Amino acid sequence: MSRSASAKFALLALALVGCSAAQRGAEMARPEPFFDVVAFFNGRTMGDGRVKILFSSAERLRVDGQGHRDPDGTLVLDQQVRRGDRKIQSRQWRMRPIGGGRIAGTLSDASGPVSGDVRGNVLHLSYPMKDGTKVEQWIYLQTGGQLAVNRMNISKFGLTVATIDEAIRKLD
């Protein structure tokens, strides 16, 4: 295969990974219910979904979470992440509302700060990962407040290299 044909194939494959997470979830954005992030993730949650990495088959994703609110209002969320047949990974989020619908925080496997904002039922998060990728995440709280749909894009050099689609259930 020529270099030009290889480049065209690579671009086509990138396009097939899917449109952005925001586009995949835009039809779920609503003014209500308002997404109270600390309240939703306080207690037990369980996420079930799939990870699609460029040039690989989709893998099942399962995320068990246990969150609590610190006295200063910070949400501390400990998660156990199972992806396919891989070893379980532990991670911790620390997020706090900073006013105006904005959220600031950290993630143990991120290389920098987590920034976010809430607009109606949508939580948008953005953060860099230690492997050099950038994550954009949109979580849509559904009517009833017990289910949220997570749409995530992972990109490197501006190109989508993986997507995650997940349903997160509040168990407590």
Phi, psi and omega in degrees: 000135181290162179300319179297317179294321178297318180296318178296319178298316180298318178295320178297317179298320177298319179296326182286342177301329175129165177288175184295158178301323179298318178292321181293337183246358187306326181292347180266352182289128181216158176290335180222153000284147177295134183274099173274096188300315182296317180294318183295315184270000175283122185103201184268139173226157177221125178251140179223127182192208180217150176247131176239114180255139181312133179066016179230160174286154177295146178237150176289146178233133176226129181231116175259127183238150174222114183244154173212159180260123174288162179304332180276004178094356179289134172277127173248117184238113176265131182232146171248117186251125176245120178238114181057227180263011183287165176297143178296135178248140176257143175211160180227132172259145169227114183226144177218140175293138180240014177099154178065025181079006182266153180228141175233149180183193179222159174224131187301330179259014174267157180264357181205188184290155173263129174239148181203168174210153179245130174227107183063237182267011185248127170255122176249126179239149178217136179194153177270146178257163183294338180273008178091359177274162176242137181249134170238126187228132176237122180243124186251110176289131182266160178307137182099338173075009182252356182224138174228143179253123183257125175238124187229138172245133173245125184231156176221131183055033177081000180252136179291123179249346178198155174226152175229134173235124188213143170257127181248123180253134174279122183262337179250000000 
